[in-house]
C-alpha cells in the first residue's frame, strides 16, 4: 500500500475585509513566487510506505515532488491532496526582512517533515542480517526482477564455509537407512511412502512442496509365470532378472554369440570367414560397452528374434556367477507408449509406441547360464577379441537351437514426482534444479538411496543458509524422481509436461544419481557450459586428510575425468531433450567398470562399504559439497557461471573432423563431391566463436549492480544450450535433438560417421543427403551464434 501525505509550503489567505490584509496576501504571493523560483515548484513531502522483499516489515520513503516532474498516475492522485492557491492580481512591496522571515518559516516546516519521515522509516524497519534490496512486493516465482541494487549479506567465502559446516554426516547416515528400504519399485507402496515422507520434510522446511502425478505404463515380471530359456528341450537355470519393455511371447532360433552386440561385432560375425546369417537367430551377448537397449535395437535391425545378455567376469569382476541383471530395452526415455507427450491422466491421443522399442524378445541370464550354453554350442571358436573370462567361447552351429519365453506384464501405474523450492530474490523465475531418483528394481543403495539422501540433506542445508542471511538471486528446485529404472520416466514426463514453463528458465540440472559407487577415482559427464565451473569447484575442495584438491588427487586434468553422457544418465533428458545445461558425477572405483554392480542385487550397503573401504559417509559428504557448491555459485553470482567459450572447442573439433572426411573424399574424386563445400559450415563455426568472445567482453564491461543488464546477459547465456536443439526435427520423432549430445540423424557425430564410412567404402555416397545434413547443421550452429550475439543489429551476417 502506498500513502502520500502532502505538507504544503504555505497557504494563501485572501480577504476583502481591509486593505492591510490584501496587502499582506499580495506580499505572501510574492514570497511564494520567489521561493518557487528557488525550488522550481511548489513543494510537498511524500511518505511512501512499502514492504521489504520478505514482507516482514514496512518502510517509509520520503520523496520531494516538484512541478517539473511528471504527474503521478491516477491511482496515486486519488490518495494525494494537492494544495491550491489563488494568485492576487495586485501586490504591495514588502521589505527583505519580512520576506526572509516567511522563507525561513517555510524551510522549517519542510525540514520537520523530512525528520518525521526519516524517524518513521527507521522505526518501521527492524534490524536484519539479510541482503538489502528495495522492492515493491515479495518476489513470486514468475515476477520480473526489480532494478534496485542487490547487496548480498554474505560473501562467497562465508557461504562456502557455512555450507560445509552445516553438512552433517550423522544426518546423512540416519537418512540412508530410511531411503534404502527394500521394495522401492516405481509406484509401489514403499515408493509412495517415501514420496510422502519427502513431501512432509519439504513442508517442514517451508519449501512450498508440490507433487507431479503421471499415469505411465511399466513392465514387470510375472511372478506366477516366470520367463524361461531352453537349449534344445532342456531349461537352462532359473531366470531371476528381466528387461522391461521386451516383447512378450516365445521365440526359437539358432543361437549365435556376438560379443557385446555392437554393430562392428555383428559385422564381424556376418562378414569375412564366418559369414553367418543372423536373420531369425537368437543372439547371445555379454553386457557392457553399450546399453542393453542399444544391444537389443542392433539385434532387431538385422532380423534377430531374441537376445540373451549375461555379465562376463572379464567385465563384472565383483559379482558372482549367479548374479542376475535388471534393466530395460527402451532406446529412449520416458513412457514409451506416450512418445513426445506427458502421461497425464487427462491426456487423450491415439495409441502410440516409441520408435525406441525394439519389438523383439530380450532376457538377461546369469554368467553360469551363459557358461552352460557355451558348453553345448558348436561351430567356430570365437575371435580373440570376443573372449572374456569363461573357459569356452563358440560362435554356434546351425543345430544349436535356443528357445526364449518372456511373460512380463505391462501395467498402467500411477507415479509421483515430489518437489520443493527455495525462491530467489532477484530472478525467482530462473532456477537451478537438483534431483535424484528414489526408486529401484533392486536394492538400489548406491544408485538411488545415496542420491536421495544427499538431496534431502542439501535441501535442509540451503534452508538453514537462507535463515542465516543468504538470499539466493535465483530459485533452487529440489526434485525427487521415480521410475528411473525404466528409462528416466519420471524426469522425462515432467520435462514433456512442462516444456513451456521450463524453456530457457531452468539454468542447470544437477543429478545426484549414483554419486558414490566406489572409491579411488572420479568421473563426470557435463555440458561444456559447466566444465569451467566443475573444474574450479574440484580445485577448491580438499581431499580429506590431505592438502591436495580433489582435482589434483584425481590427476589434475578435468578432461581425463570427463566421459560422454549416456542415455541412461538421469541428467541426459535435461541436456539432450530440453536443452538445459546438466551435470552428473560419481566417485568410482575404476572408470572402466565403475557401475558393474548397479542393476543387480549386489547394489546394497555392505557391498558399497567394501568397495569404499567403509568411506561411504566421507565420500557422500564430498559429493554433497561438489553439488552444493555448484548450485550455490549458480544462484549467488550476478552473471551465470556458464562458460559459452567451451562450446567453441566442441564445434571446432566436429567441423574439423567433417572437413577432413570431405577432403579425403575429394582426393578420391567421389561422384558429385565437387558440389559440396565446407565453407559455410566453417563460417558458422567462426560466427559462434566471435559471438562467445564478444559476450565475454560484454560481461567484463558490465556493471554487475545493473540488474537489468545482468538479466539480459544471462538470457543470452541460457539460450545457448537450447539453441543447439535442432529446430528442423519433430520432438515426437526425434526427442533427443541436440546436435552434439543427442541421438539421430541431426547430430554432428552421425554426419561424421557417415562420411567416414563412405571414405572406408562401407557406405555409398548420397550427395542429396549430405547437402541436406550440411545445411541443417550449419544453420543450427549459425542460429545459436546469432542469438548469442544479442541484438539484431549485432548479428554476424557473413553467411
Secondary structure, 3 states (H helix, E strand, C coil): CCCCCCCCCCCCCCCCCCHHHHHHHHHHHHHHHHHHHHHCCCCEEEEEEEECCCCCCEEEEEEEECCCCCCCCHHHHHHCCCCCCCCCCCCCCCCHHHHHHHHHHHHHHHHHHHHHHHHHHHHHCCCCCCCECCCCCCCCCCCCCCCCCCECCCCHHHHHHHHHHHCCHHHHHHHHHHHCCCCCCCCCHHHHHHHHHHHHHHHHCCCCCEEEEEEEEEEECCCCCCCEEEECCEECCCCCCEEECCCCEEEEEEEEECCCCCHHHHHHHHCCCCCCCCCCCEEEEECCCCCHHHHHHHHHHCCCCEEEEECCCCCCCCCCCCCCCEEECCCCCCCCCCCCCCCCCCCCCCCCCCCCCCCCEEEECCHHHHHHHHHHCCCCECCHHHCCCCCCCECCCCCCEEEEEECCEEEEEEEEEEEEEECCCCEEEEEEEEEEECCCCCCCHHHHHHHHHHHHHHHHHHHHHHHCCCCCCEEEEEEEECCHHHCCHHHHHHHHHCHHHHCCCEEEEEECCCCECCCCEEEEEECHHHHHHHHHHHHHCECCCCCCEHHHHCCCCHHHCECCCCCCCCCHHHHHHCCCCEEEEEEECCHHHCCCCCCCCCCCHHHHHHHCCCCHHHHHHHHHHHHHHHHHHHHHCCCCCCCCCHHHHHHHHHHHHHHHHHHHHHHCCCCCHHHCCCHHHHHHHHHHHHHHHHHHHHHHCCCCCCHHHHHHHHHHHHHHHHHCECCCCCCCCCCCCECCCCCCCCCHHHHHHHHHHHHCCCCCCCHHHHHHHHHHHHHHHHHHHHHHHCCHHHCCCCC
